[in-house]
Amino acid sequence: MTSKDFAQFGDALLNFAFSLALTEKRGKPRGTRVPDKALAEAAVKAGLRKLLPRRVGRGDVANGLEALLGYSWLEKTLTLDEIVACLKTESLAPADNFARLAQLALSKLGR
């Protein structure tokens, strides 16, 4: 599996988990996509950006976060319940919740 495969899987996982978190929080079904801008901002806040090559765009930074979280879930380092719990936390900026989630994944992976 390549990092692109992990990123594609992570994209689907995060969109599902974010939709599930919103559904549970609001009490009615909600399906949505997570913007790359929020994921890229979260990657910077979590310190993941410094682990990536220097010259990459926002989309690649977001893909890095998606790959990390997809890999963490596949390796059973993170559970869906942990992911959803992080995303349900009250925050004015969704990037903060994704940053907390990335920090949790990095810490569980020993980074």
N, CA and C atoms as a LAMMPS dump frame, in Angstrom:
ITEM: TIMESTEP
0
ITEM: NUMBER OF ATOMS
333
ITEM: BOX BOUNDS ff ff ff
-5.0000000000000000e+02 5.0000000000000000e+02
-5.0000000000000000e+02 5.0000000000000000e+02
-5.0000000000000000e+02 5.0000000000000000e+02
ITEM: ATOMS id mol type element x y z
1 1 1 N 0.857 -1.179 0
2 1 2 C 0 0 0
3 1 3 C 0.9 1.239 0
4 2 1 N 0.614 2.196 -0.87
5 2 2 C 1.416 3.418 -0.955
6 2 3 C 0.828 4.502 -0.058
7 3 1 N 1.587 5.576 0.135
8 3 2 C 1.056 6.682 0.936
9 3 3 C -0.175 7.286 0.26
10 4 1 N -0.224 7.215 -1.085
11 4 2 C -1.406 7.706 -1.802
12 4 3 C -2.62 6.841 -1.462
13 5 1 N -2.402 5.517 -1.368
14 5 2 C -3.499 4.626 -0.983
15 5 3 C -3.981 4.952 0.431
16 6 1 N -3.045 5.164 1.347
17 6 2 C -3.412 5.516 2.719
18 6 3 C -4.164 6.848 2.746
19 7 1 N -3.725 7.805 1.93
20 7 2 C -4.381 9.111 1.877
21 7 3 C -5.802 8.984 1.332
22 8 1 N -5.99 8.194 0.303
23 8 2 C -7.337 8.01 -0.255
24 8 3 C -8.246 7.326 0.757
25 9 1 N -7.722 6.31 1.42
26 9 2 C -8.511 5.64 2.45
27 9 3 C -8.794 6.601 3.604
28 10 1 N -7.768 7.336 4.033
29 10 2 C -7.924 8.294 5.12
30 10 3 C -8.941 9.376 4.792
31 11 1 N -8.983 9.8 3.529
32 11 2 C -9.965 10.79 3.089
33 11 3 C -11.38 10.26 3.318
34 12 1 N -11.626 9.038 2.87
35 12 2 C -12.951 8.437 3.041
36 12 3 C -13.272 8.248 4.522
37 13 1 N -12.294 7.773 5.294
38 13 2 C -12.488 7.549 6.731
39 13 3 C -12.823 8.856 7.445
40 14 1 N -12.069 9.915 7.16
41 14 2 C -12.305 11.19 7.845
42 14 3 C -13.633 11.819 7.444
43 15 1 N -13.998 11.72 6.174
44 15 2 C -15.295 12.254 5.753
45 15 3 C -16.432 11.511 6.464
46 16 1 N -16.306 10.178 6.553
47 16 2 C -17.321 9.393 7.259
48 16 3 C -17.348 9.746 8.742
49 17 1 N -16.179 9.761 9.375
50 17 2 C -16.113 10.033 10.816
51 17 3 C -16.617 11.443 11.139
52 18 1 N -16.268 12.415 10.301
53 18 2 C -16.726 13.791 10.522
54 18 3 C -18.243 13.872 10.364
55 19 1 N -18.774 13.199 9.347
56 19 2 C -20.226 13.162 9.146
57 19 3 C -20.915 12.488 10.331
58 20 1 N -20.334 11.407 10.824
59 20 2 C -20.887 10.704 11.983
60 20 3 C -20.854 11.595 13.226
61 21 1 N -19.746 12.293 13.437
62 21 2 C -19.637 13.196 14.585
63 21 3 C -20.693 14.3 14.512
64 22 1 N -20.874 14.882 13.328
65 22 2 C -21.89 15.929 13.17
66 22 3 C -23.291 15.374 13.382
67 23 1 N -23.537 14.17 12.888
68 23 2 C -24.843 13.529 13.053
69 23 3 C -25.135 13.298 14.53
70 24 1 N -24.166 12.777 15.263
71 24 2 C -24.354 12.525 16.694
72 24 3 C -24.51 13.827 17.472
73 25 1 N -23.757 14.83 17.096
74 25 2 C -23.773 16.112 17.809
75 25 3 C -25.086 16.864 17.584
76 26 1 N -25.589 16.828 16.342
77 26 2 C -26.788 17.602 15.994
78 26 3 C -28.078 16.81 16.098
79 27 1 N -27.964 15.491 16.219
80 27 2 C -29.155 14.662 16.364
81 27 3 C -29.93 14.414 15.085
82 28 1 N -29.33 14.736 13.944
83 28 2 C -29.971 14.427 12.661
84 28 3 C -28.877 14.096 11.645
85 29 1 N -29.189 13.224 10.696
86 29 2 C -28.162 12.796 9.73
87 29 3 C -27.548 13.964 8.975
88 30 1 N -26.247 13.883 8.821
89 30 2 C -25.504 14.946 8.136
90 30 3 C -24.317 14.305 7.421
91 31 1 N -24.224 14.511 6.133
92 31 2 C -23.084 14.021 5.36
93 31 3 C -22.302 15.209 4.816
94 32 1 N -20.999 15.189 5.005
95 32 2 C -20.186 16.312 4.54
96 32 3 C -18.761 15.864 4.26
97 33 1 N -18.055 16.701 3.555
98 33 2 C -16.636 16.462 3.272
99 33 3 C -15.804 17.424 4.11
100 34 1 N -14.632 16.963 4.482
101 34 2 C -13.715 17.806 5.244
102 34 3 C -12.849 18.582 4.248
103 35 1 N -12.833 19.909 4.333
104 35 2 C -12.029 20.702 3.396
105 35 3 C -10.52 20.49 3.607
106 36 1 N -9.782 20.436 2.498
107 36 2 C -8.32 20.301 2.575
108 36 3 C -7.703 21.423 3.398
109 37 1 N -8.281 22.603 3.321
110 37 2 C -7.749 23.745 4.076
111 37 3 C -7.744 23.447 5.569
112 38 1 N -8.82 22.859 6.086
113 38 2 C -8.901 22.533 7.514
114 38 3 C -7.885 21.447 7.875
115 39 1 N -7.725 20.458 6.989
116 39 2 C -6.77 19.376 7.249
117 39 3 C -5.331 19.891 7.202
118 40 1 N -5.032 20.754 6.246
119 40 2 C -3.677 21.312 6.144
120 40 3 C -3.362 22.167 7.366
121 41 1 N -4.326 22.954 7.806
122 41 2 C -4.14 23.778 9.008
123 41 3 C -3.926 22.879 10.231
124 42 1 N -4.684 21.8 10.306
125 42 2 C -4.541 20.855 11.419
126 42 3 C -3.164 20.2 11.408
127 43 1 N -2.671 19.864 10.223
128 43 2 C -1.351 19.231 10.107
129 43 3 C -0.262 20.161 10.646
130 44 1 N -0.389 21.452 10.362
131 44 2 C 0.581 22.432 10.867
132 44 3 C 0.484 22.515 12.388
133 45 1 N -0.741 22.633 12.914
134 45 2 C -0.946 22.751 14.362
135 45 3 C -0.445 21.521 15.11
136 46 1 N -0.561 20.348 14.477
137 46 2 C -0.163 19.093 15.128
138 46 3 C 1.328 18.8 14.999
139 47 1 N 2.043 19.612 14.21
140 47 2 C 3.471 19.381 14.014
141 47 3 C 3.779 18.386 12.915
142 48 1 N 2.755 17.948 12.194
143 48 2 C 2.953 16.977 11.112
144 48 3 C 3.625 17.619 9.91
145 49 1 N 3.405 18.889 9.691
146 49 2 C 3.955 19.584 8.523
147 49 3 C 5.472 19.465 8.469
148 50 1 N 6.122 19.534 9.623
149 50 2 C 7.589 19.483 9.64
150 50 3 C 8.133 18.095 9.303
151 51 1 N 7.274 17.081 9.285
152 51 2 C 7.7 15.726 8.913
153 51 3 C 7.582 15.479 7.407
154 52 1 N 6.999 16.433 6.685
155 52 2 C 6.785 16.298 5.245
156 52 3 C 7.88 17.032 4.471
157 53 1 N 8.061 16.698 3.188
158 53 2 C 9.045 17.425 2.375
159 53 3 C 8.753 18.924 2.375
160 54 1 N 9.79 19.719 2.133
161 54 2 C 9.669 21.184 2.215
162 54 3 C 8.671 21.776 1.233
163 55 1 N 8.782 21.418 -0.01
164 55 2 C 7.978 22.082 -1.044
165 55 3 C 6.784 21.232 -1.458
166 56 1 N 5.774 21.252 -0.619
167 56 2 C 4.526 20.58 -0.961
168 56 3 C 3.381 21.558 -0.74
169 57 1 N 2.361 21.407 -1.542
170 57 2 C 1.209 22.297 -1.448
171 57 3 C 0.241 21.878 -0.357
172 58 1 N -0.777 22.7 -0.182
173 58 2 C -1.785 22.45 0.851
174 58 3 C -2.461 21.096 0.664
175 59 1 N -2.748 20.727 -0.574
176 59 2 C -3.39 19.44 -0.841
177 59 3 C -2.526 18.272 -0.401
178 60 1 N -1.213 18.376 -0.629
179 60 2 C -0.298 17.314 -0.208
180 60 3 C -0.159 17.246 1.312
181 61 1 N -0.217 18.399 1.953
182 61 2 C -0.161 18.43 3.421
183 61 3 C -1.42 17.758 3.979
184 62 1 N -2.579 18.081 3.398
185 62 2 C -3.836 17.444 3.813
186 62 3 C -3.773 15.94 3.573
187 63 1 N -3.204 15.537 2.434
188 63 2 C -3.056 14.108 2.134
189 63 3 C -2.169 13.417 3.167
190 64 1 N -1.151 14.115 3.648
191 64 2 C -0.28 13.557 4.676
192 64 3 C -1.048 13.256 5.959
193 65 1 N -1.922 14.17 6.34
194 65 2 C -2.744 13.961 7.534
195 65 3 C -3.72 12.81 7.309
196 66 1 N -4.335 12.772 6.137
197 66 2 C -5.256 11.679 5.814
198 66 3 C -4.534 10.331 5.823
199 67 1 N -3.329 10.299 5.275
200 67 2 C -2.548 9.061 5.25
201 67 3 C -2.211 8.606 6.672
202 68 1 N -1.791 9.542 7.511
203 68 2 C -1.472 9.22 8.907
204 68 3 C -2.677 8.604 9.609
205 69 1 N -3.829 9.233 9.466
206 69 2 C -5.011 8.763 10.173
207 69 3 C -5.565 7.477 9.57
208 70 1 N -5.495 7.35 8.247
209 70 2 C -5.914 6.103 7.605
210 70 3 C -5.037 4.945 8.051
211 71 1 N -3.729 5.164 8.054
212 71 2 C -2.783 4.144 8.497
213 71 3 C -3.033 3.784 9.963
214 72 1 N -3.233 4.796 10.793
215 72 2 C -3.445 4.557 12.226
216 72 3 C -4.689 3.715 12.478
217 73 1 N -5.737 3.954 11.717
218 73 2 C -6.959 3.17 11.886
219 73 3 C -6.759 1.745 11.373
220 74 1 N -6.131 1.598 10.208
221 74 2 C -5.899 0.261 9.656
222 74 3 C -5.012 -0.589 10.558
223 75 1 N -4.066 0.053 11.222
224 75 2 C -3.16 -0.658 12.129
225 75 3 C -3.77 -0.838 13.529
226 76 1 N -5.018 -0.386 13.673
227 76 2 C -5.739 -0.482 14.945
228 76 3 C -5.076 0.328 16.069
229 77 1 N -4.372 1.36 15.673
230 77 2 C -3.775 2.289 16.629
231 77 3 C -4.83 3.263 17.14
232 78 1 N -5.766 3.609 16.252
233 78 2 C -6.908 4.457 16.596
234 78 3 C -8.187 3.688 16.27
235 79 1 N -9.206 3.904 17.077
236 79 2 C -10.511 3.318 16.785
237 79 3 C -11.428 4.381 16.185
238 80 1 N -12.485 3.927 15.556
239 80 2 C -13.468 4.871 15.026
240 80 3 C -14.076 5.684 16.163
241 81 1 N -14.304 5.047 17.301
242 81 2 C -14.859 5.771 18.452
243 81 3 C -13.93 6.895 18.91
244 82 1 N -12.622 6.644 18.927
245 82 2 C -11.657 7.685 19.32
246 82 3 C -11.659 8.824 18.308
247 83 1 N -11.724 8.473 17.038
248 83 2 C -11.732 9.495 15.984
249 83 3 C -12.961 10.378 16.118
250 84 1 N -14.126 9.743 16.238
251 84 2 C -15.38 10.496 16.348
252 84 3 C -15.39 11.34 17.615
253 85 1 N -14.889 10.794 18.724
254 85 2 C -14.853 11.559 19.977
255 85 3 C -14.01 12.821 19.832
256 86 1 N -12.878 12.726 19.162
257 86 2 C -12.034 13.911 18.931
258 86 3 C -12.761 14.937 18.069
259 87 1 N -13.493 14.466 17.085
260 87 2 C -14.155 15.375 16.15
261 87 3 C -15.417 15.997 16.733
262 88 1 N -15.976 15.407 17.783
263 88 2 C -17.181 15.947 18.423
264 88 3 C -16.856 17.015 19.452
265 89 1 N -15.597 17.178 19.8
266 89 2 C -15.194 18.154 20.803
267 89 3 C -15.601 19.558 20.364
268 90 1 N -16.078 20.333 21.323
269 90 2 C -16.466 21.716 21.018
270 90 3 C -15.24 22.526 20.61
271 91 1 N -15.312 23.128 19.453
272 91 2 C -14.227 23.989 18.982
273 91 3 C -14.796 24.926 17.936
274 92 1 N -14.306 26.133 17.93
275 92 2 C -14.752 27.083 16.919
276 92 3 C -14.159 26.767 15.556
277 93 1 N -13.02 26.099 15.542
278 93 2 C -12.352 25.767 14.283
279 93 3 C -12.207 24.244 14.182
280 94 1 N -12.805 23.619 13.152
281 94 2 C -12.668 22.169 12.985
282 94 3 C -11.204 21.734 12.902
283 95 1 N -10.334 22.604 12.419
284 95 2 C -8.913 22.263 12.316
285 95 3 C -8.332 21.914 13.683
286 96 1 N -8.841 22.545 14.752
287 96 2 C -8.354 22.239 16.099
288 96 3 C -8.645 20.788 16.469
289 97 1 N -9.847 20.32 16.122
290 97 2 C -10.219 18.943 16.432
291 97 3 C -9.367 17.953 15.626
292 98 1 N -9.135 18.257 14.357
293 98 2 C -8.305 17.385 13.537
294 98 3 C -6.849 17.422 14.004
295 99 1 N -6.405 18.562 14.5
296 99 2 C -5.04 18.661 15.039
297 99 3 C -4.898 17.781 16.277
298 100 1 N -5.898 17.822 17.173
299 100 2 C -5.88 16.958 18.359
300 100 3 C -5.858 15.491 17.956
301 101 1 N -6.632 15.157 16.934
302 101 2 C -6.679 13.786 16.44
303 101 3 C -5.319 13.365 15.878
304 102 1 N -4.683 14.233 15.109
305 102 2 C -3.36 13.933 14.555
306 102 3 C -2.332 13.78 15.668
307 103 1 N -2.395 14.633 16.69
308 103 2 C -1.461 14.519 17.82
309 103 3 C -1.66 13.2 18.556
310 104 1 N -2.91 12.775 18.691
311 104 2 C -3.208 11.492 19.334
312 104 3 C -2.602 10.355 18.526
313 105 1 N -2.792 10.389 17.196
314 105 2 C -2.238 9.344 16.33
315 105 3 C -0.718 9.329 16.414
316 106 1 N -0.096 10.496 16.333
317 106 2 C 1.368 10.572 16.401
318 106 3 C 1.888 10.036 17.741
319 107 1 N 1.226 10.378 18.823
320 107 2 C 1.68 9.916 20.139
321 107 3 C 1.536 8.403 20.262
322 108 1 N 0.455 7.857 19.732
323 108 2 C 0.255 6.404 19.804
324 108 3 C 1.231 5.651 18.891
325 109 1 N 1.712 6.332 17.865
326 109 2 C 2.693 5.727 16.966
327 109 3 C 4.131 5.959 17.451
328 110 1 N 4.26 6.663 18.582
329 110 2 C 5.591 6.889 19.151
330 110 3 C 6.338 8.05 18.548
331 111 1 N 5.639 9.032 18.01
332 111 2 C 6.271 10.225 17.416
333 111 3 C 6.196 11.388 18.351
